[in-house]
Amino acid sequence: PISRANADQRSGRAGRIQAGKCYRLYTEDSFKHDLIEAPVPEVQRTNLVSVVLQLKSLGIHDLINFDFMDPPPAATLLNAIEQLYALGALNDNNELTTIGRKMSEFPLDPKLSKMLLASQQFHCTEPIAILCAMLSIGNSVFFRPKDNIEAADSARKQFTSPFGDHLTLIHIYLEWKEAGYSSFWCKQHFIQYRSMKKARDVFEQLLGLMERVEMPLEPSDDSIAIRKSILSGFFFNAAQFQKGGHYRTHHKPQIVYIHPSSGLYDETTPWVVYYELVMTSKEFMRQVVAIEPTWLPEIAPHIYDTGAMHRLNSKHPAPSKSRFQSLA
């Protein structure tokens, strides 16, 4: 909900040119008692991982006592520091590591930065850089005209990867590149040309930044290497299939579901990693990729214990045999 200050500012839009009226779709009592007086400053309500990383890169180490204009809750700052430590960006003394300094060079969410840097280890930097660019444009890749829904859905299925949505996005970009970045190709396949053009701009910017940190551009179609790179940045976002047909996140457990727009929506995938959670009628995972549980202690041993993972898989056995169980 908006604040009273927001409501008053919006009411000022009525009558700027001539006499006007503002109709509010809530009661006066609700305005006086339910709405907060002023909006909460963004620094107090958003994820501070990127902010903390940038402050650390500027040499500001005492973040708890830093003179913020609107100080965020200490718990939020500590959570951000904890995430950066888990990503390998901070050492035991809360100082930037070599990886952390490289992560700060990229204007990306730190999880994406870590994913991109990890791709060098798995020799698949080009597809991961493409993925970073495609994720930056949000969920505006496909369009679905009401008068041609079947054709749009059929075109979308052509690009769907059995390994998940991240590889689907990479596939779309590479096919578009093969077509000479054609706007006609986009229209033919019900893909938003403007979004793809924006992704290309981001990708080219990333190439320049990769050169700065001496990262080679390595093409690869190895789905395992690509998915391990993704997991390197998003190991916090792992979720396991449960008997009730839903998923349970491993870090800070909660019940979640695969979003209907995902290519894995109708699949029974034992373990997945998601890009983000969105709340509509349920808590949905958006942009989902299939992983193997054995990769978790390999990629993030400080978070996932091998013995604990084995016990967890024994307690919650994977569903009936699917094509994803053979991925190793």
C-alpha positions in Angstrom: 0.0 0.0 0.0 1.0 3.6 -0.6 1.6 6.1 2.2 -0.4 9.2 3.0 2.3 11.4 1.5 2.1 9.4 -1.7 -1.7 9.8 -1.8 -1.5 13.5 -1.3 1.2 13.9 -4.0 -0.9 11.9 -6.4 -4.1 13.9 -5.7 -2.1 17.0 -6.7 -2.2 15.6 -10.3 -5.9 16.5 -10.4 -6.5 20.1 -11.1 -3.1 21.1 -12.4 -4.4 22.6 -15.7 -8.0 23.2 -14.6 -10.4 22.3 -11.8 -10.4 18.5 -11.2 -11.3 15.8 -8.7 -9.3 12.9 -7.3 -11.3 9.7 -6.4 -9.6 7.4 -4.0 -10.5 3.7 -4.0 -10.4 3.4 -0.2 -12.2 4.9 2.8 -11.2 8.1 4.6 -10.9 6.0 7.8 -8.5 3.7 5.9 -6.5 6.7 4.7 -6.2 8.0 8.3 -5.5 4.8 10.2 -4.2 2.1 7.7 -1.7 4.1 5.6 1.7 5.0 7.0 2.6 8.7 7.0 5.5 8.6 4.6 7.1 5.9 2.4 10.0 3.8 3.9 13.3 4.8 2.4 14.5 2.3 -0.2 17.8 1.6 1.7 15.7 0.3 4.6 13.5 -2.1 2.6 15.7 -3.6 -0.2 18.4 -6.2 -0.4 21.7 -4.5 0.6 24.2 -7.0 -0.8 25.1 -4.8 -3.8 25.3 -1.7 -1.6 27.6 -3.4 0.9 29.8 -4.8 -1.9 30.2 -1.3 -3.4 30.9 0.3 0.0 33.5 -2.3 0.7 35.2 -1.7 -2.7 35.4 2.0 -1.7 37.3 1.1 1.4 34.4 1.6 3.9 34.6 -1.3 6.3 32.7 -0.2 9.5 29.2 -0.4 7.9 27.3 -0.7 11.2 28.5 2.7 12.3 28.5 4.2 8.8 26.6 7.5 8.6 23.7 6.5 6.4 21.2 9.3 5.7 18.5 6.7 6.6 20.2 3.9 8.4 19.0 0.4 7.5 18.3 -2.2 10.2 21.5 -3.8 11.5 20.0 -7.2 10.8 19.7 -6.3 7.1 23.3 -5.2 6.9 24.5 -8.3 8.7 22.5 -10.5 6.4 24.1 -8.8 3.4 27.6 -9.4 4.9 26.7 -13.0 5.5 25.7 -13.5 1.9 28.9 -11.9 0.6 31.0 -14.1 2.8 29.2 -17.2 1.5 29.8 -16.0 -2.1 33.5 -15.7 -1.3 33.5 -11.9 -1.7 34.6 -11.3 2.0 37.2 -13.1 4.1 37.2 -13.9 7.8 38.2 -10.3 8.6 35.3 -8.9 6.6 37.7 -7.6 3.9 37.2 -7.9 0.2 38.8 -11.0 -1.4 40.3 -11.1 -4.9 37.0 -12.5 -6.1 35.0 -9.8 -4.2 37.1 -7.1 -5.8 36.4 -8.6 -9.3 32.7 -8.9 -8.4 32.6 -5.2 -7.6 33.7 -4.4 -11.2 30.5 -5.7 -12.6 27.3 -3.6 -12.3 25.3 -6.8 -11.6 23.7 -8.4 -8.6 26.5 -10.1 -6.7 25.0 -13.5 -7.3 25.2 -12.9 -11.1 28.8 -11.5 -10.7 29.9 -14.6 -8.8 28.1 -16.8 -11.4 30.0 -15.0 -14.2 33.4 -15.3 -12.5 32.8 -19.0 -11.7 32.1 -19.7 -15.4 35.8 -19.2 -16.1 36.6 -22.2 -13.9 34.1 -24.3 -16.0 35.2 -22.8 -19.3 31.8 -21.4 -20.4 32.1 -17.7 -20.0 30.3 -16.8 -23.2 27.0 -18.5 -22.4 27.0 -17.3 -18.8 27.7 -13.7 -20.0 24.7 -14.1 -22.4 22.6 -15.4 -19.5 23.5 -12.4 -17.3 22.4 -10.1 -20.2 19.1 -12.0 -20.8 18.2 -12.1 -17.1 18.7 -8.3 -16.9 15.8 -7.7 -19.3 13.3 -9.4 -16.9 10.5 -11.5 -18.2 9.9 -9.6 -21.4 11.4 -12.0 -23.9 8.3 -13.5 -25.5 5.0 -11.9 -26.5 1.7 -13.8 -26.7 -0.9 -12.1 -28.9 -4.5 -13.0 -28.1 -5.4 -13.8 -31.7 -2.4 -16.1 -32.2 -1.8 -17.9 -28.8 -1.3 -21.4 -30.2 1.4 -20.2 -32.7 3.2 -18.2 -30.0 3.2 -21.2 -27.6 4.4 -23.5 -30.4 7.3 -21.1 -31.2 8.2 -20.9 -27.6 8.5 -24.7 -27.3 11.1 -24.7 -30.1 13.6 -23.0 -27.7 12.7 -24.8 -24.5 15.6 -26.7 -23.0 15.0 -29.9 -20.9 17.5 -28.6 -18.4 15.7 -25.4 -17.5 14.9 -21.8 -18.3 18.4 -20.4 -18.1 19.6 -22.6 -20.9 16.4 -21.7 -22.9 17.4 -18.0 -22.6 21.0 -18.8 -23.8 19.5 -20.8 -26.7 17.3 -17.9 -27.8 20.1 -15.4 -27.8 22.5 -17.7 -29.8 19.7 -18.4 -32.4 19.1 -14.7 -32.7 22.8 -14.1 -33.2 22.8 -16.8 -35.8 20.0 -15.0 -37.6 22.1 -11.8 -37.7 20.2 -10.1 -34.9 17.2 -9.8 -37.1 14.0 -8.0 -36.0 12.0 -10.1 -38.6 13.3 -13.3 -36.9 12.1 -12.0 -33.5 8.7 -11.2 -34.9 8.5 -14.6 -36.6 9.2 -16.4 -33.3 7.1 -14.1 -31.1 10.1 -12.6 -29.3 10.4 -9.0 -28.2 13.0 -7.3 -30.4 13.5 -4.4 -28.1 14.2 -6.7 -25.2 16.7 -8.7 -27.2 18.4 -5.5 -28.4 18.7 -4.4 -24.8 20.2 -7.8 -23.9 22.7 -7.4 -26.7 23.8 -4.0 -25.4 24.2 -5.4 -21.9 26.2 -8.4 -23.2 28.6 -6.1 -25.1 29.1 -4.0 -22.0 29.9 -7.1 -20.0 32.5 -8.1 -22.6 34.4 -4.9 -22.0 34.3 -5.4 -18.2 35.4 -9.0 -18.6 38.5 -7.8 -20.5 39.2 -5.5 -17.6 39.4 -8.4 -15.2 41.2 -10.6 -17.7 38.4 -13.1 -18.4 38.6 -14.9 -21.7 35.4 -15.4 -23.8 34.9 -19.1 -24.0 32.0 -20.6 -26.0 30.5 -23.8 -24.6 27.4 -26.0 -25.1 28.2 -28.1 -22.0 25.0 -28.0 -20.0 26.6 -29.4 -16.9 29.3 -26.7 -16.9 26.7 -24.0 -17.4 24.5 -25.3 -14.7 27.4 -25.6 -12.2 28.3 -22.0 -13.0 24.7 -20.9 -12.3 24.8 -22.9 -9.0 28.0 -21.2 -8.0 26.2 -17.9 -7.7 22.7 -19.1 -6.7 23.4 -22.0 -4.3 21.2 -20.3 -1.7 18.3 -20.7 -4.1 18.2 -24.5 -4.2 14.9 -26.3 -3.7 13.9 -29.9 -3.5 10.7 -31.6 -4.8 8.4 -32.9 -2.1 5.7 -35.6 -2.2 2.9 -33.0 -2.1 3.9 -31.8 -5.6 5.5 -28.6 -4.3 9.2 -27.7 -3.6 10.9 -26.8 -0.4 13.8 -24.4 -0.3 16.9 -25.6 1.5 18.1 -22.2 2.8 15.5 -20.6 5.1 12.9 -23.4 4.3 9.6 -22.4 2.7 7.1 -24.0 0.3 7.4 -22.8 -3.3 6.1 -23.8 -6.7 7.5 -23.6 -10.2 6.0 -20.7 -12.2 3.6 -21.8 -14.9 5.7 -19.9 -17.5 8.7 -22.1 -16.8 9.7 -24.9 -19.2 10.0 -27.2 -16.2 6.4 -26.5 -15.0 5.0 -29.9 -16.2 8.2 -31.8 -15.2 9.0 -33.7 -12.0 12.5 -32.4 -11.4 14.0 -33.6 -8.1 16.3 -30.6 -7.4 16.2 -27.1 -9.0 17.8 -23.7 -8.5 15.7 -20.6 -9.2 16.6 -17.0 -10.1 13.9 -15.2 -8.1 10.7 -15.7 -6.1 7.5 -13.9 -7.0 4.4 -13.8 -4.9 1.0 -14.0 -6.6 -1.5 -16.6 -5.5 1.4 -18.7 -4.3 5.2 -18.3 -3.9 6.5 -19.1 -7.3 10.0 -19.7 -8.5 10.8 -17.9 -11.7 13.6 -18.9 -14.1 14.3 -22.4 -12.9 17.2 -24.8 -13.8 17.6 -28.5 -13.0 20.6 -29.5 -10.9 22.0 -32.6 -9.2 22.1 -32.6 -5.4 25.7 -33.9 -5.4 26.7 -30.6 -6.9 25.7 -28.6 -3.8 28.4 -29.8 -1.4 30.9 -29.7 -4.3 30.1 -26.0 -5.2 29.3 -24.7 -1.7 30.8 -27.0 0.9 30.5 -24.3 3.5 26.7 -24.3 3.2 25.9 -27.9 2.2 27.4 -30.8 4.1 27.8 -34.1 2.1 26.5 -36.3 4.9 23.5 -34.0 5.5 22.6 -34.0 1.8 22.7 -37.8 1.7 20.4 -38.0 4.7 18.1 -35.4 3.2 17.8 -37.4 -0.1 17.1 -40.6 1.9 14.4 -38.8 3.9 12.8 -37.2 0.8 13.5 -39.7 -2.1 13.3 -38.3 -5.6 10.1 -38.8 -7.5 9.6 -41.4 -10.3 12.4 -41.7 -12.8 12.7 -38.7 -15.1 15.1 -37.7 -17.8 16.7 -35.3 -15.3 17.9 -38.1 -12.9 20.5 -39.2 -15.5 22.2 -35.8 -15.5 25.5 -36.0 -13.7 
